[in-house]
Amino acid sequence: MNKWELSFEGPALFSCELGVRISDLNYGNHLGNDRIVSLLHEARVQFLRAWNYTEMNMEGVGLILRDLSVVLKKEMFYGDLLRVELSVPEWSGTGFRMLYRIWRKEGDAEVITALAHTTMICFDYQKNKPVRVPEPILLHRFSGK
């Protein structure tokens, strides 16, 4: 089987710091796989908030997560302060792909601990169906207001 890799494309459009909490640890005493998904969600919400959006209202439409992939590079432990970077390199008629890169301090350096991607689909929750990306979003594509 070939090793599947994920890369971080494009410039980071947003960065935030998130701490590893004691409740994030698993029986191996490191950040649990399921908790990484929660960290990605928090980073995405903070990214949208920086643009005055929410997952329920982005220019009048909501967002729904279609798929998610995570590649773990290094363990993360209680007390680690992680830096999560996001980029949005790909767009379609109804959504976009978000890439995430998670860094942790290791001595004087920072190391990549995880890479991830989510595909976000614009969604009309009233009609319960996907809709096109709103024009104002397509115009700035999170690269300039």
C-alpha positions as CSV (number, residue, x, y, z in Angstrom):
1,M,0.0,0.0,0.0
2,N,1.3,3.5,-0.9
3,K,1.7,5.9,1.9
4,W,-0.8,8.7,1.5
5,E,0.4,12.2,2.2
6,L,-1.3,15.5,2.6
7,S,0.5,18.8,2.0
8,F,-0.2,22.4,2.9
9,E,-0.7,24.5,-0.2
10,G,-0.8,28.3,-0.6
11,P,-0.1,30.9,2.0
12,A,-1.6,30.7,5.5
13,L,-4.6,33.0,5.6
14,F,-5.2,32.6,9.3
15,S,-3.4,31.4,12.4
16,C,-4.5,30.8,15.9
17,E,-3.1,29.3,19.1
18,L,-4.9,26.5,20.9
19,G,-3.7,24.6,24.0
20,V,-3.9,20.9,24.6
21,R,-6.2,20.4,27.6
22,I,-6.1,17.5,30.1
23,S,-9.4,16.3,28.7
24,D,-7.9,16.1,25.2
25,L,-5.6,13.2,26.3
26,N,-6.2,9.6,25.5
27,Y,-4.9,6.4,27.3
28,G,-1.5,6.9,25.6
29,N,-1.2,10.2,27.5
30,H,-1.1,12.3,24.3
31,L,-3.7,14.2,22.2
32,G,-6.4,11.8,21.1
33,N,-7.2,11.4,17.4
34,D,-10.8,12.4,18.0
35,R,-9.6,15.6,19.8
36,I,-7.7,16.8,16.7
37,V,-11.0,17.0,14.9
38,S,-12.3,19.3,17.7
39,L,-9.1,21.5,17.4
40,L,-9.7,21.8,13.6
41,H,-13.3,22.8,14.3
42,E,-12.3,25.5,16.8
43,A,-9.7,26.9,14.4
44,R,-12.2,26.9,11.5
45,V,-14.8,28.8,13.7
46,Q,-12.1,31.3,14.7
47,F,-11.1,31.8,11.1
48,L,-14.8,32.4,10.0
49,R,-15.3,34.7,13.0
50,A,-12.3,36.8,11.8
51,W,-14.3,37.4,8.6
52,N,-17.5,38.1,10.6
53,Y,-19.0,34.8,9.5
54,T,-20.3,31.7,11.3
55,E,-20.8,28.1,10.1
56,M,-24.5,28.9,10.1
57,N,-24.3,32.2,8.3
58,M,-21.8,32.9,5.6
59,E,-23.4,35.6,3.4
60,G,-26.8,34.0,4.1
61,V,-25.8,30.3,3.8
62,G,-24.6,27.7,6.2
63,L,-21.6,25.3,5.9
64,I,-21.6,21.6,6.2
65,L,-18.5,19.4,6.4
66,R,-18.4,16.9,3.6
67,D,-15.1,15.2,4.3
68,L,-12.1,15.3,6.5
69,S,-8.6,13.9,6.5
70,V,-5.9,14.1,9.1
71,V,-2.2,13.0,8.9
72,L,-0.5,12.8,12.2
73,K,3.2,13.7,12.2
74,K,4.1,13.9,15.9
75,E,2.5,13.5,19.3
76,M,1.0,16.4,21.1
77,F,0.9,16.5,24.9
78,Y,-0.9,18.2,27.8
79,G,0.2,21.8,28.1
80,D,1.4,22.1,24.5
81,L,0.5,25.4,22.9
82,L,-0.3,24.6,19.3
83,R,-0.3,27.0,16.3
84,V,-2.9,26.1,13.7
85,E,-2.6,27.7,10.3
86,L,-5.4,27.6,7.6
87,S,-5.5,28.1,3.9
88,V,-8.2,27.8,1.3
89,P,-6.5,26.7,-1.9
90,E,-9.4,25.1,-3.8
91,W,-12.9,26.3,-4.8
92,S,-15.9,24.7,-6.5
93,G,-19.4,25.9,-7.3
94,T,-20.8,24.8,-4.0
95,G,-17.8,24.8,-1.6
96,F,-14.1,25.0,-0.9
97,R,-11.3,23.0,0.5
98,M,-9.6,24.1,3.7
99,L,-6.1,23.0,4.7
100,Y,-4.7,23.0,8.2
101,R,-1.2,22.8,9.5
102,I,-0.6,22.3,13.2
103,W,2.7,23.3,14.8
104,R,4.2,22.7,18.3
105,K,7.2,24.3,19.9
106,E,10.1,21.8,20.4
107,G,12.9,23.6,22.1
108,D,13.7,26.7,20.1
109,A,12.1,25.4,17.0
110,E,8.6,24.7,15.8
111,V,7.7,21.3,14.3
112,I,4.7,20.3,12.3
113,T,2.6,17.8,14.3
114,A,-0.4,17.3,12.0
115,L,-1.8,18.2,8.6
116,A,-5.5,18.1,7.7
117,H,-8.0,19.1,5.2
118,T,-11.8,19.6,5.2
119,T,-14.1,20.1,2.3
120,M,-16.8,22.6,3.3
121,I,-20.1,22.7,1.3
122,C,-22.4,25.8,1.3
123,F,-25.7,24.5,2.6
124,D,-29.3,25.9,2.8
125,Y,-30.5,24.4,6.1
126,Q,-34.1,25.5,5.4
127,K,-34.2,23.6,2.1
128,N,-31.8,20.9,3.3
129,K,-29.6,21.0,0.2
130,P,-26.3,22.3,-1.1
131,V,-26.2,25.7,-2.7
132,R,-23.7,27.8,-4.7
133,V,-21.0,29.7,-2.9
134,P,-22.3,33.3,-2.5
135,E,-20.8,35.8,-4.9
136,P,-19.2,38.0,-2.2
137,I,-17.3,35.0,-0.9
138,L,-16.1,34.1,-4.5
139,L,-15.0,37.7,-5.0
140,H,-12.6,37.8,-2.0
141,R,-12.0,34.1,-1.5
142,F,-10.7,35.0,2.0
143,S,-7.7,36.7,0.5
144,G,-8.6,40.3,1.0
145,K,-11.7,42.1,2.3
